Amino acid sequence: MSNPVPPHRPDPRPRRRDRHGRGMRGPIAPPQVPIAMSRADAFDDLVRDSADRLERKWPQLARVEFVVQEVPPARSAEDDDWGGLWGDGPDTVPLGRYTAARDGRPDRIIVYRRPIELRSRTRDDRALLVHEVVVEQVAELLGLAPESIDPRYGQD
């Protein structure tokens, strides 16, 4: 008995995603326009601005590495090793973290992007919350109160 379905032959023309010959679409906005910046890039700029603002007053922060990560690491049984990263409650999610220098790595202040974005509605709220998190972590690094790091801490 013969097979009614002929074997599949490879198409001589490579298939392209662009079936109508119009080419790929261009960017929505030119790169120099603020709308072209991704949310992650805008968040990085907020952290950098806050760190630069504090560095002018506290020159020892020039050796500190400011890092942005998407989310904090998963909560595990070794949370005591994280120095209270997860706080007291079971539903507490950290917004930032300070790690001391070791093994040739400088002091690091880590800011978690997604938890901060979820807690802020506008860009101004996000900028204020990012600055407060950075100030809190710098205060922990220097062993001072956040109000002494930035006198406007906690004010709207």
N, C-alpha and C positions, 0 to 999 in steps of 0.2 A: 504494500500500500504506500502510495506516495504522500509526502507531507504537503498540504495545501498552502502552508505559509512559507514564502521564500525566505532564505537566510538574510539577516540584516547586513547590508553592505555599508561600510563607512561612507559618510557624505563627503564628496570631493571638496566642498567648500567648508571651511571651519565655521561653526556656529558662533554668532556674536550675540551679545546681549542687546545691542542696538539693531533691531530688525528693520527699522525704517530708513536707515542711512542718514539720520540727522546728526549723529555724533553725540557724545556725552554732554549732558547739561553743564553749564558753567556754574560758578559760585553765585549764590543769591546776592551777596554784597561784596564790594571790594575789600581786600584784607585790612585796609587802614580804617575802616568804619567799625565802631564798637560792636555793632550787631554781629560782625563776622567772628568775634571772639567766643570761644566755647565757654560753657559754665565753669569747667575745670580751670581754664586759663584765667578767667575773671576772679575765681576764688584764690588762685595762686597770687594774683596781683594784690588782693586784699591782705593776704598774710604778709607779703613782701612790704607793702606800705606800712602795715602796723609794726613790723620788725624794724624798718628803717626809722620810723618815728621814735621808737624806743632807743635805738642805737645812738641817736643824737644826744640823748640825755645820759645813757649808760654805755660808755665806749667799750666796756668789757664784753658786751654782747656781740662784738665783731667776730669773736672766735666761736660763737654758738651757731649751730646749723639748724635752720628752720626748715621743716619738712612737712609736706601735705600728703596725707594718705586718704584713700577713699573711706574706709571704715576701720574701726578698731579690730584687733584680733579677737577671735572667738573666745568666749569665757571658758576657762578650764579649771581643773582642780588645783592647778598651781597658781591661782590668782594672788596668793600671798607673795609670790615672787615678783609680781608686778607692782608692788608697793601701793596697793589699794586702788589700782586703776579703775576697777569697776564700782567703787563706792560701797555704800552700805546696803542698798536695796537690791532685790533680785532683778528689777526692771531698769536699773540705772545704766545708762550708756555714756561712756566718757566722750567729751568733746575735744580733749587734748591731753597731752602727756609729756612729761619731762624725763629724759634719761641722762644719767651722769656719764661723763667721759670715761672711757676704758678701752684698753687694747689699741691705743693710737687713734681712736675715734673721738671727735670733739663732743662736747655737750650737745644734746639734740632736744629741740622742742618740736613735737609732732602735733599737728592739728588735723582732726578728722573731718573731712569735707561733708559727707552725706548726713551725719547727725546734725551738723550745724545748718545745712540747707533745709533740712526737714523742720527745724525749729524757727526759721525766719521766713517771713512772707515777702519782704521787699529787699532790694539791694541795700538800702540804708540799715535795715534791721540786721542783715547779714554782716555788713561791715562793722557794726557796733558789737555784735556777738563775737566775731572773729577777733576784734581788738581785745575784748574782755578775756577771751580764752588765752590769747597770747600774753596779756598782762598777768593773768593768774599763773601761767607756767613760768614766766620770767621771775615772778615773785617767789615761786618755789625754788627756782634755781639760785637766786641771790639770797634767799632766806629772809625776805622782807615781806611786809604787808603789801597787798596789791595797791592800796591807796598811796603808799609811798613811791611806788613805781610810776603810777600815773594818777595825779590828783583828781582827774575826771572819771576814775573808775567807779562804776556803779551808778553813774548819773546818765539820764537820757538825753 
